[in-house]
């Protein structure tokens, strides 16, 4: 999948193992990955933004 691909929130929910309300809370609080609101209200996430967001939360084991 291209890093420019736009993921529907259902796909991201499945990937992260979180619920729709959790993604909504991330958006509301500004703590989740960057996202787009498309015409009609659809929410999408860019693969590269999700990857950056995940990498920033990686905990290295020492």
JODAPE-V362279 format. One line per field, one symbol per residue. psi: psi as a letter, one per 40 degrees, with the letter a starting at -180 (. if undefined). burial: b if it has 16 or more other ideal C-beta (glycine too) atoms within 10 Angstrom, else e. Layout:
# JODAPE-V362279
psi->???
burial->???
This chain:
# JODAPE-V362279
psi->hieeihhidddddddefiidddddddddefeaiiiihiheehhihhdddddddddeehhhh.
burial->eeeeebbebebbbeebeeeeeebeebbeeeebbebeeeeeeebebbbebbeebeeeeeeeee
